[in-house]
Amino acid sequence: MAIPTHTLNDGTALPAIGFGTYPLKGADGVAAVQSAIAVGYRLIDTAVNYDNEREVGEAIRRSGVAREELVVTSKLPGRDHAYDDAVASVHGSLERLGLVHLDLHLIHWPNPSRGQYVDAWRALVDLREQGLVRSIGVSNFTAAQLERIIEATGVAPAVNQIELHPYFPQVEVRGANERLGIRTESWSPLGKRQAPFAEPAVAEAAERHGVTPGQVILRWQVQLGSVPIPKSATPERQRQNLDVFGFELSDDEVAAITALGRPDGRLFGGDPDTHEEM
Ligand SMILES: NC(=O)c1ccc[n+]([C@@H]2O[C@H](COP(=O)([O-])OP(=O)(O)OC[C@H]3O[C@@H](n4cnc5c(N)ncnc54)[C@H](OP(=O)(O)O)[C@@H]3O)[C@@H](O)[C@H]2O)c1
């Protein structure tokens, strides 16, 4: 199955859909990531705080897929925002993954109360210069936080990975990303346990296109221009989630799903201006 790619603002290619790995761990976690690569995922999303970088590295080694075909993403935790800590943290990720470079590394949360995300960004800029990380980005950044790191360094993130699903369609942050040339990635793209599979806007589109509600939601993500990273431990669902490039939603169908958004639609209240995650 050929997966389209986006060209990021640094010239690198990012698959239009990826595989989320939280909370896959242990032998089952290795098997799930290995299966995801076998069914065709090439963008893999992990983080220091998922405590599964070793499992992801093991799955990559077992996959038999050439390293240059994979886009391996990890994330810097809030406790490592100081410049030297950020550098050490990335070296730790590489060691656990068993890789000599990361393809994409993100600041996991801005943690504004610590006031160090600009230092963390400077460290990622330097690590990219040194070739340890090919592309650098952020996660859970607001428009104001994006503007602050760009103003401080002159370097825009390649990616901003944000909570994005039908109940929280993130119109404003998507607009800011687009204006600043940053590719949006969607975490919890299906809406996790509160997946809106039964919503008429989703279920009726699924019926019309002969696909599943999950495929409709992921296709909606793709047509918004965002890169969803669904997690599934099940090979059949992994395959199904990847298979969203053979049909197209109408503008009205896209709009009807976006209209499911609500102000309190966040899954757990993860407001980047206040949420602390170390
Ligand atoms: N940057 C951040 O702050 C942040 C925060 C949260 C998550 N993330 C990343 O985003 C990834 C995805 O988010 P998520 O795992 O929270 O949510 P999600 O991908 O929206 O949903 C995952 C859940 O949906 C189920 N599922 C998957 N495919 C399905 C299908 N086709 N039909 C029915 N159910 C399906 C999965 O169960 P099964 O496994 O049983 O299939 C799992 O329970 C994470 O793995 C992580 O990599 C990042």
The ligand as an SDF file (V2000), in Angstrom:
LIG
                    3D

 48 52  0  0  0  0  0  0  0  0999 V2000
    1.9470   14.4050   21.9110 N   0  0  0  0  0  0  0  0  0  0  0  0
    1.1400   14.0540   22.8660 C   0  0  0  0  0  0  0  0  0  0  0  0
    0.9990   14.7460   23.8780 O   0  0  0  0  0  0  0  0  0  0  0  0
    0.3550   12.7940   22.7320 C   0  0  0  0  0  0  0  0  0  0  0  0
   -0.7070   12.5140   23.6070 C   0  0  0  0  0  0  0  0  0  0  0  0
   -1.4320   11.3420   23.4290 C   0  0  0  0  0  0  0  0  0  0  0  0
   -1.0990   10.4590   22.4010 C   0  0  0  0  0  0  0  0  0  0  0  0
   -0.0380   10.7360   21.5690 N   0  0  0  0  0  0  0  0  0  0  0  0
    0.3310    9.8220   20.4590 C   0  0  0  0  0  0  0  0  0  0  0  0
   -0.8220    9.6300   19.6500 O   0  0  0  0  0  0  0  0  0  0  0  0
   -1.0220    8.2260   19.4560 C   0  0  0  0  0  0  0  0  0  0  0  0
   -2.4650    7.9180   19.1990 C   0  0  0  0  0  0  0  0  0  0  0  0
   -3.3040    8.4280   20.2090 O   0  0  0  0  0  0  0  0  0  0  0  0
   -4.1700    7.5130   21.2050 P   0  0  0  0  0  0  0  0  0  0  0  0
   -3.5740    6.1630   21.2810 O   0  0  0  0  0  0  0  0  0  0  0  0
   -4.3320    8.3060   22.4210 O   0  0  0  0  0  0  0  0  0  0  0  0
   -5.6100    7.4820   20.5170 O   0  0  0  0  0  0  0  0  0  0  0  0
   -6.2430    6.8970   19.1770 P   0  0  0  0  0  0  0  0  0  0  0  0
   -5.1830    6.4500   18.2300 O   0  0  0  0  0  0  0  0  0  0  0  0
   -7.2260    7.9120   18.7220 O   0  0  0  0  0  0  0  0  0  0  0  0
   -7.0810    5.6640   19.7030 O   0  0  0  0  0  0  0  0  0  0  0  0
   -6.4870    4.4810   20.1320 C   0  0  0  0  0  0  0  0  0  0  0  0
   -7.5970    3.5680   20.6430 C   0  0  0  0  0  0  0  0  0  0  0  0
   -8.5270    3.2850   19.5920 O   0  0  0  0  0  0  0  0  0  0  0  0
   -8.5980    1.8810   19.3690 C   0  0  0  0  0  0  0  0  0  0  0  0
   -8.6650    1.7030   17.8990 N   0  0  0  0  0  0  0  0  0  0  0  0
   -7.6580    1.8660   17.0200 C   0  0  0  0  0  0  0  0  0  0  0  0
   -8.0850    1.6460   15.7730 N   0  0  0  0  0  0  0  0  0  0  0  0
   -9.4040    1.3500   15.8580 C   0  0  0  0  0  0  0  0  0  0  0  0
  -10.4050    1.0280   14.9050 C   0  0  0  0  0  0  0  0  0  0  0  0
  -10.1090    0.9860   13.5960 N   0  0  0  0  0  0  0  0  0  0  0  0
  -11.6650    0.7620   15.3470 N   0  0  0  0  0  0  0  0  0  0  0  0
  -11.9430    0.8090   16.6560 C   0  0  0  0  0  0  0  0  0  0  0  0
  -11.0480    1.1230   17.6120 N   0  0  0  0  0  0  0  0  0  0  0  0
   -9.7830    1.3910   17.2110 C   0  0  0  0  0  0  0  0  0  0  0  0
   -7.3590    1.2930   19.9730 C   0  0  0  0  0  0  0  0  0  0  0  0
   -7.6050    0.0100   20.4770 O   0  0  0  0  0  0  0  0  0  0  0  0
   -6.7730   -1.3180   19.9770 P   0  0  0  0  0  0  0  0  0  0  0  0
   -5.3370   -1.0770   20.2720 O   0  0  0  0  0  0  0  0  0  0  0  0
   -7.3780   -2.3960   20.7990 O   0  0  0  0  0  0  0  0  0  0  0  0
   -7.0740   -1.4590   18.5070 O   0  0  0  0  0  0  0  0  0  0  0  0
   -7.0680    2.2600   21.1270 C   0  0  0  0  0  0  0  0  0  0  0  0
   -7.8340    1.9160   22.2550 O   0  0  0  0  0  0  0  0  0  0  0  0
   -0.4510    7.6230   20.7480 C   0  0  0  0  0  0  0  0  0  0  0  0
   -0.2170    6.2480   20.6010 O   0  0  0  0  0  0  0  0  0  0  0  0
    0.8000    8.4470   20.9090 C   0  0  0  0  0  0  0  0  0  0  0  0
    1.8090    7.9650   20.0370 O   0  0  0  0  0  0  0  0  0  0  0  0
    0.6750   11.8920   21.7200 C   0  0  0  0  0  0  0  0  0  0  0  0
  1  2  1  0
  2  3  2  0
  2  4  1  0
  4  5  1  0
  4 48  2  0
  5  6  2  0
  6  7  1  0
  7  8  2  0
  8  9  1  0
  8 48  1  0
  9 10  1  0
  9 46  1  0
 10 11  1  0
 11 12  1  0
 11 44  1  0
 12 13  1  0
 13 14  1  0
 14 15  2  0
 14 16  1  0
 14 17  1  0
 17 18  1  0
 18 19  2  0
 18 20  1  0
 18 21  1  0
 21 22  1  0
 22 23  1  0
 23 24  1  0
 23 42  1  0
 24 25  1  0
 25 26  1  0
 25 36  1  0
 26 27  1  0
 26 35  1  0
 27 28  2  0
 28 29  1  0
 29 30  1  0
 29 35  2  0
 30 31  1  0
 30 32  2  0
 32 33  1  0
 33 34  2  0
 34 35  1  0
 36 37  1  0
 36 42  1  0
 37 38  1  0
 38 39  2  0
 38 40  1  0
 38 41  1  0
 42 43  1  0
 44 45  1  0
 44 46  1  0
 46 47  1  0
M  CHG  2   8   1  16  -1
M  END
$$$$
